[in-house]
Amino acid sequence: MLEMINRIKEAADYASLGAASKEQIAEAETELQLSFAEDYKEYLSVFGVATFCGKELTGICASERLSVIAVTQHARSFYKSFPDDAYVIEDMLFDHFLVIQKANGSVLNFGPNESEELIADSLSLYLFPQESQG
């Protein structure tokens, strides 16, 4: 996970809103009634919210557009089949496509037809897919 954190920090267009505390992370999990994957918790504890490499991830912050709580709650109300054990890590901002993660770490596309498609086994492999090409 340290590799993922370092790569985010080293990105030329990196920006962060600041670390989330363990208490804030636990409160977010309680509010969403789920557990975040360990790599997402690590991301939150270092960045709170971050943008880099053309990605704008959700996190813990006051902005509803970037708040994992607000974006996930909106997805739950918009999609009848949004999985209870998932949270939105990235709103693609086109055609209602979302990138979601489950507690086991798997990252999936969730599309307008309310289907799930596995795209990576972890947040790190989603963000930096070239790492999987040994």
Disulfide bonds with the S-S distance in Angstrom:
none
